[in-house]
Amino acid sequence: MRVERCLEERARAMPNKVALISGEARLTYAELNDLADRLAHGLWERGVSRGDRVAIFLDNCPEAVIALYAVLKTGAVFSIVNATAKSDKLAEILNNSRAKALVTHARLLPVAAAALDNAPSVDVAIVAHMEGEPPIRGGVALADILSEEPAAPPEHSGIDIDLAMIIYTSGSTGVPKGVMITHQNISATAGSIAEYLENDEKDVVLCVLPISFGYGLYQILVSVMTGGTVVLEKGMAFPAVIVQKLKNENVTGFPLVPTIAAIFLQMKDLEPGSFPHLRYITNAAAAMPVPHIERLVDLFPTSKFYSMYGLTECMRGLYMPPDELIRRTDSVGRAIPNTEAYVVDEHGKRLGPGLVGELVIRGAHVMKGYWENEEETVKRLKPGENPWELVLHTGDLFRTDEEGYFYFVSRKDDIIKSRGEKVPPKEVENAIYMLEGVKEVAVVGVPDPILGMAIKAVVVPAEGAVLSDREIIGHCMRNLEDFMVPKHVEFRQELPKTDSGKIRRSQIQAEEIKAYEEAH
Amino acid sequence: MQPIESQIRNFIVENYMYGQSPESLRDSDSFLSLGVIDSAGILELVAYLEETFKMQINDDELLPENLDSIAQVAAYVRRKTGSETMAGLAHAG
């Protein structure tokens, strides 16, 4: 089934049920569907049609949810771009997808306008929280569309194997790759998640994760599919607000990443058992440290804790049934429903228990490939055991035990996980090289109690150049998304190199881990 | 003795606004909406306030009305510490 049909059916079956709570806004299914219909009509009238790409450059807000369903109602394809992206990155995504339209917020207008100067494909820019004509090419105020357009989405002949979204993810080379996801992929993923989390219309999920991130986005997609309610927050900056929301909205599901959990667990006065309605907590994006799991289990004695593993290319792959967790805190579990997972050697042959190899995922949720990037696609989607299919090679090394549980070993590439987000060192290094006076740089991860890994730049200044850590961090803040900005900078006279002169980043990385372990 | 507003402004500018002009942040601007500070940053701000102004911040005070702008933080610090002089002394000492 197409994804927008889920919303339309909910709006018919349960029009007055609250679908979304975000800030002061509370939207019922009927209201959400009506607003999405109006925006869909507005997009269509401005030339957006089946198969076109539309970028949604917004943080967690009701307009982002309205926009994603509106785009699908025109038969088009959406990409949600992290609201902390800078204009170069946004332009790169707009150009890569040849986006026809952009939906953004008045606050983000300077970044969006600068990106549009270098993104000729974009004809329409719809701006939320703005009155009158926005000062951007093709600018229209969202409020005008929502008040003037009829609640009549255009007819389109799209079917469920058409693309629904392109999620941009960091590649190890630093160039973003667009993960192509169809409506059918979303249905398969959301259906599997709803099955193991036992989601239904009684659920109220509190989402503090950015919906530009697949794990955040699926909180919305699963909830609409199952008729639940999502409480959408902009982040975890004010933990007291989150505690209030958990209590006042009778939240039943709370998805976390380790950084969010660490912030939550820093609160001093939380009493175990304060959240009796909270049915489950989930963790994904990076492994939750075992002491955190133990404290969460103490704090939420009536909640189930689900540890999960996934990647944008298939969204979810493995989950740990909560009853098994205490017996195997170091495992990320087994395949999610209707998915097959196994470990292979370098020739693609299945390996038995205890042997380390690459994790392979089969299932209806696996992406269709990277948007217009055959070279990267063939590295991930490879012929499997059946002649009629391609399977997903995750790039992550795992082993299994005798009972079929999976254990993460390491990544095959050098991506650093910070705050649960993927940081390609190369992208950060490229940004730092743009700064005058930098001769060499290597970017590595340093263990950090809140971030998982903190980003560290090891810099060799050019001869005679004077650089400060502030200059480097400030430069990165202006040029990179916030999660990629180094927390630490170290200056050195030289970096270790291979015989051919290539910087040995892995050696510096290993030294950092060793130094941390010795100090702790 | 610096007013509380300047101390907080200096902390924010020095730690989160590298290279940006301090004047671009008004006392009433929301840290979060402008993307000046994120979740981890608010925790650092809390640690800074506890240390500089010798105050104890309770969990239920981690709210935007106390912590989301220079003006809100300054008013909150004054409410908690009772006087500007004490805060200034704490900072100096």
Chai-1 contact restraints between the chains, C-beta under 6 A:
chainA,res_idxA,chainB,res_idxB,connection_type,confidence,min_distance_angstrom,max_distance_angstrom,comment,restraint_id
A,T84,B,G35,contact,1.0,0.0,6.0,A-B,restraint_1
A,G235,B,S39,contact,1.0,0.0,6.0,A-B,restraint_2
A,M236,B,S39,contact,1.0,0.0,6.0,A-B,restraint_3
A,A237,B,L32,contact,1.0,0.0,6.0,A-B,restraint_4
A,A237,B,S39,contact,1.0,0.0,6.0,A-B,restraint_5
A,A237,B,I42,contact,1.0,0.0,6.0,A-B,restraint_6
A,F238,B,L62,contact,1.0,0.0,6.0,A-B,restraint_7
A,F238,B,L63,contact,1.0,0.0,6.0,A-B,restraint_8
A,F238,B,P64,contact,1.0,0.0,6.0,A-B,restraint_9
A,P239,B,L62,contact,1.0,0.0,6.0,A-B,restraint_10
A,A240,B,D60,contact,1.0,0.0,6.0,A-B,restraint_11
A,A240,B,L62,contact,1.0,0.0,6.0,A-B,restraint_12
A,A240,B,L63,contact,1.0,0.0,6.0,A-B,restraint_13
A,I263,B,S39,contact,1.0,0.0,6.0,A-B,restraint_14
A,M267,B,D59,contact,1.0,0.0,6.0,A-B,restraint_15
A,K268,B,D59,contact,1.0,0.0,6.0,A-B,restraint_16
A,D269,B,D59,contact,1.0,0.0,6.0,A-B,restraint_17
A,I450,B,A40,contact,1.0,0.0,6.0,A-B,restraint_18
A,R470,B,Y18,contact,1.0,0.0,6.0,A-B,restraint_19
A,I473,B,Y18,contact,1.0,0.0,6.0,A-B,restraint_20
A,G474,B,Y18,contact,1.0,0.0,6.0,A-B,restraint_21
A,G474,B,G19,contact,1.0,0.0,6.0,A-B,restraint_22
A,M477,B,Y18,contact,1.0,0.0,6.0,A-B,restraint_23
A,D482,B,D38,contact,1.0,0.0,6.0,A-B,restraint_24
